Amino acid sequence: MKQMTLATGTGFELHARPTRKAEFLAKMEMLMPWSELCALIEPHYPKAGNGRPPIGLERMLRMYWVANWFNLADEACEDAMYDIAVFREFCGFDLGRERIADATTLLKFRHLLEENDFGKEMFARVGALLQAHGVKVSGGTIVDATLIAAPPSTKNEEKARDPEMHQVKKGNQWHFGMKVHVGADSKTGLIHSATVTAANVHDSHEVPNLLRGDETRFYGDSAYRGKTQRARLRELAPNAKDFTNKRAYHNAPLSDADKETNRRKSSIRAKVEHPFLILKRLWGFAKVRYRGLAKNANRAFAMLAAINILKHGRPLTGEVRPA
């Protein structure tokens, strides 16, 4: 590694303390399987030739993650690199020696990931790595979906909404955008499968893409309940018991016993809500940033991979949890 210049110098502050950003980045520095992710992308990454040499792959990948974790557009991420020292340190940029990779370079790198469907590849690779390092998947799967909003306005250059996004009514409110569907392990909360669709696709329609097939327990909210769904479950996972929440009807309200049963099931189903909290509230992916499903799906898969690493990645470091 090159010797750093005085532009990166710290340590003279009397009252400094690690910020939450710094603590988070230090944790992800340790947990992220950088070599495996770079090996996945490297065959498609530009090679040095007669022109300007490309910026190192790992540094671009780190800059890509900073943009996603802190919900930054390409231009905003470039500016943040100049403003925030911990971002530069995490990505390995030294202003005494070089400029930050500009927004266009980050844009091209993001397009490379999108064109090769690397978001989905990273999600699959991380899941395989975690299981290879001892993260167990139990016999239960929890399924759920969350809405990601898209701009409903037609005040744009095309005078139209994104044609790949659609609207759906939830409660008494209409939502326009897309859905992220996930299947999570009922014991650990590890996300083992995911799909991305337009918002008008019913939650239950994606169940075939979220089950492994060897489940013994199936958890879901009342949207996954019904005669058709039970028949589909018998076909997809013959040994799975149906633990979906019971639904109240107009002339058949839930009994107190049914409500208590639903509460017990919901205490297990809550594990699938934790990734949505990180995805939408902590990392800001409550609204789409790009036009079209493919670009936003690539971002969603990549962020789900990072969520699995954040929550379950300790075995990747070789650290053993105390008994």
C-alpha positions in Angstrom: 0.0 0.0 0.0 1.3 3.5 -0.8 2.5 5.8 2.0 -0.3 8.3 2.7 0.4 12.0 2.5 -0.2 14.7 5.1 -3.6 15.4 3.4 -4.9 12.3 5.3 -3.4 13.2 8.6 -5.5 12.9 11.8 -4.7 12.4 15.4 -4.1 16.0 16.5 -7.6 16.6 17.8 -8.0 16.8 21.5 -11.8 16.1 21.7 -12.4 13.8 18.7 -14.5 10.7 19.0 -15.6 8.0 16.5 -18.8 9.1 14.8 -21.7 6.7 14.0 -20.6 6.8 10.3 -17.1 5.9 11.2 -18.2 3.1 13.5 -20.5 1.7 10.9 -17.9 1.8 8.1 -15.3 0.2 10.4 -17.8 -2.6 11.0 -18.5 -3.1 7.3 -14.8 -2.9 6.5 -14.3 -6.0 8.7 -17.4 -7.9 7.6 -17.6 -7.4 3.9 -16.0 -10.2 1.8 -14.1 -7.8 -0.4 -12.0 -10.4 -2.3 -15.0 -12.6 -3.2 -17.1 -9.7 -4.4 -14.2 -8.3 -6.5 -13.5 -11.7 -8.0 -17.1 -11.8 -9.1 -16.8 -8.5 -11.0 -13.2 -8.5 -12.1 -13.6 -10.4 -15.4 -16.0 -7.7 -16.6 -14.1 -4.7 -15.2 -12.0 -2.5 -17.6 -8.4 -3.4 -17.9 -5.5 -1.0 -18.2 -4.6 -0.2 -21.8 -3.4 2.8 -23.8 -5.8 5.3 -22.2 -6.1 6.5 -18.6 -5.8 3.5 -16.3 -9.0 2.6 -14.5 -9.5 3.2 -10.8 -9.0 0.1 -8.7 -12.0 -2.2 -8.6 -12.2 -2.5 -4.9 -12.1 1.3 -4.4 -15.0 1.7 -6.9 -16.9 -1.1 -5.2 -16.4 0.6 -1.8 -17.6 3.9 -3.3 -20.7 2.1 -4.7 -21.5 0.8 -1.2 -21.1 4.2 0.4 -23.6 5.6 -2.1 -26.1 2.9 -1.2 -25.6 2.8 2.5 -26.0 6.6 2.8 -28.6 7.0 0.0 -26.4 9.2 -2.2 -26.9 10.0 -5.8 -23.7 9.7 -8.0 -23.0 13.5 -7.8 -23.8 13.6 -4.1 -21.5 10.7 -3.4 -18.6 12.5 -5.2 -19.2 15.6 -3.2 -19.5 13.6 0.0 -16.1 12.0 -0.7 -14.5 15.5 -0.7 -16.5 16.6 2.4 -16.2 13.6 4.7 -12.8 12.2 5.7 -14.1 8.8 6.9 -15.7 8.2 3.4 -12.3 8.9 1.8 -10.5 6.7 4.3 -13.0 3.8 3.8 -12.5 4.0 0.0 -8.8 4.6 0.0 -8.6 8.0 -1.6 -5.8 10.4 -0.7 -6.4 14.0 -1.7 -2.7 14.7 -1.4 -2.0 12.4 -4.3 -5.1 12.0 -6.4 -8.6 13.2 -7.2 -11.8 11.4 -6.1 -13.4 9.2 -8.7 -16.0 11.5 -10.3 -19.8 11.0 -10.6 -19.4 9.8 -14.2 -17.0 7.1 -13.2 -19.3 5.9 -10.5 -22.2 6.0 -13.0 -20.3 3.8 -15.4 -19.4 1.4 -12.6 -23.1 1.2 -11.5 -24.1 0.6 -15.1 -21.6 -2.3 -15.3 -23.2 -3.9 -12.3 -26.7 -3.4 -13.7 -25.9 -4.7 -17.1 -24.4 -7.9 -15.7 -27.0 -8.4 -13.0 -24.3 -8.3 -10.3 -26.8 -7.2 -7.6 -28.4 -10.6 -7.8 -25.1 -12.3 -8.2 -23.7 -10.6 -5.0 -26.9 -11.6 -3.1 -26.5 -15.3 -4.1 -22.7 -15.3 -3.5 -23.1 -13.8 0.0 -25.8 -16.3 0.9 -23.6 -19.2 -0.2 -20.6 -17.8 1.7 -22.6 -17.3 4.9 -24.0 -20.9 4.8 -20.5 -22.2 4.0 -19.2 -20.5 7.1 -21.8 -22.1 9.4 -24.9 -19.9 9.2 -27.6 -22.4 9.5 -31.0 -22.3 7.6 -33.8 -23.9 9.6 -36.9 -25.6 8.3 -39.1 -22.4 8.5 -39.5 -19.7 6.0 -41.2 -16.3 6.5 -42.4 -14.5 3.4 -43.3 -10.8 3.2 -43.1 -7.9 0.8 -42.6 -4.1 1.1 -43.5 -1.3 -1.2 -40.8 1.0 -2.6 -42.4 4.3 -3.8 -41.8 5.7 -7.3 -42.6 9.3 -8.4 -46.3 9.4 -9.4 -46.0 12.8 -11.1 -46.2 13.2 -14.9 -44.4 16.6 -14.7 -41.3 15.3 -16.4 -39.7 15.3 -19.9 -41.7 12.3 -21.1 -45.0 13.6 -19.5 -45.6 10.1 -18.2 -45.0 7.9 -15.2 -42.5 5.1 -15.3 -44.3 2.4 -17.4 -42.6 -0.4 -15.4 -44.0 0.8 -12.1 -47.7 0.3 -11.2 -50.1 1.3 -8.4 -51.8 -0.8 -5.8 -54.3 0.0 -3.1 -53.2 -0.8 0.5 -55.9 0.0 3.1 -57.5 3.2 1.8 -54.4 4.6 0.2 -53.0 4.1 -3.3 -49.2 3.5 -3.7 -47.3 3.8 -6.9 -44.0 2.0 -7.3 -42.5 -1.5 -6.9 -42.3 -4.3 -4.4 -39.4 -6.2 -2.8 -40.5 -9.7 -1.9 -38.3 -11.7 0.5 -38.1 -15.2 2.0 -36.3 -15.2 5.4 -35.3 -18.0 7.7 -37.7 -18.2 10.7 -34.9 -18.8 13.2 -32.1 -16.5 12.2 -33.9 -14.0 9.9 -31.3 -14.6 7.1 -32.8 -13.6 3.7 -32.4 -16.6 1.5 -34.5 -15.6 -1.5 -35.9 -12.4 -3.0 -37.7 -11.0 -6.0 -38.6 -7.5 -7.3 -41.9 -6.8 -9.1 -44.2 -3.9 -9.9 -46.4 -2.9 -6.9 -49.6 -4.4 -8.4 -48.3 -8.0 -8.2 -50.0 -9.6 -5.3 -47.7 -10.8 -2.5 -48.8 -14.4 -2.7 -48.0 -14.7 -6.4 -44.2 -14.6 -5.6 -44.3 -17.4 -3.1 -43.0 -20.0 -5.6 -39.9 -17.9 -6.0 -39.4 -17.5 -2.3 -39.5 -21.1 -1.0 -36.7 -23.6 -1.0 -39.0 -26.6 -1.2 -37.7 -28.4 1.9 -39.5 -26.2 4.5 -41.4 -27.7 7.4 -43.0 -24.4 8.5 -44.4 -21.5 6.4 -45.1 -18.1 7.9 -46.8 -15.2 6.4 -49.4 -12.5 7.1 -53.1 -12.9 6.1 -52.3 -11.9 2.5 -50.7 -15.3 2.0 -53.8 -17.2 3.3 -56.5 -18.8 1.2 -57.6 -22.1 -0.4 -55.6 -21.5 -3.5 -52.5 -20.6 -1.5 -52.8 -23.8 0.6 -53.0 -25.9 -2.5 -49.9 -24.2 -3.9 -48.0 -24.7 -0.6 -48.7 -28.4 -0.7 -47.2 -28.6 -4.2 -44.2 -26.3 -3.5 -43.3 -27.6 0.0 -45.2 -30.8 0.7 -43.8 -31.1 4.3 -44.5 -27.5 5.3 -47.2 -26.7 7.9 -49.1 -23.5 7.2 -48.5 -20.9 10.0 -50.0 -17.9 8.2 -52.1 -15.5 10.2 -55.8 -16.1 10.2 -57.9 -13.4 8.5 -61.1 -11.8 9.8 -64.1 -11.5 7.6 -67.1 -9.1 7.6 -69.4 -11.6 9.3 -66.8 -13.7 11.0 -64.5 -11.7 13.3 -61.5 -13.4 14.9 -62.1 -15.0 18.3 -59.8 -14.2 21.2 -58.1 -17.5 20.7 -57.4 -16.7 17.1 -56.0 -13.3 18.0 -53.7 -14.9 20.5 -52.6 -17.4 17.9 -51.9 -14.6 15.4 -49.8 -12.8 18.1 -47.6 -15.8 18.6 -47.1 -16.2 14.9 -46.4 -12.5 14.5 -43.7 -12.7 17.1 -41.8 -15.1 14.7 -42.8 -13.2 11.6 -41.3 -10.0 13.0 -37.9 -11.2 12.0 -38.7 -10.5 8.3 -39.5 -6.9 9.2 -36.0 -6.2 10.5 -34.3 -6.2 7.0 -37.0 -3.8 5.7 -36.2 -1.4 8.6 -32.6 -1.3 7.5 -33.4 -1.2 3.8 -35.9 1.6 4.0 -35.4 3.6 7.2 -31.7 3.3 7.9 -30.3 3.1 4.4 -33.0 5.2 2.8 -34.3 2.9 0.0 -37.9 3.9 0.6 -38.1 5.5 -2.9 -36.7 4.4 -6.2 -33.8 6.4 -7.5 -33.7 5.2 -11.1 -36.3 4.7 -13.9 -37.2 1.1 -14.7 -37.4 -2.1 -12.6 -34.0 -3.6 -13.6 -31.9 -0.8 -12.2 -33.8 -0.5 -9.0 -33.9 -4.3 -8.6 -30.1 -4.5 -8.9 -29.8 -1.9 -6.1 -32.3 -3.9 -4.0 -30.5 -7.2 -4.4 -27.1 -5.6 -3.6 -28.5 -4.0 -0.4 -30.2 -7.2 0.7 -26.8 -8.9 0.4 -25.2 -6.1 2.6 -28.1 -6.6 5.1 -27.3 -10.3 5.4 -23.6 -9.4 5.9 -24.4 -6.8 8.5 -26.7 -9.1 10.5 -25.0 -12.5 10.0 -21.5 -11.8 8.7 -19.4 -12.4 11.8 -18.5 -16.0 10.8 -16.9 -14.5 7.6 -14.2 -12.8 9.8 -13.3 -16.0 11.5 -14.5 -14.6 14.8 -16.3 -17.1 17.0 -19.3 -15.9 19.1 -18.6 -16.4 22.9 -20.4 -19.4 24.4 
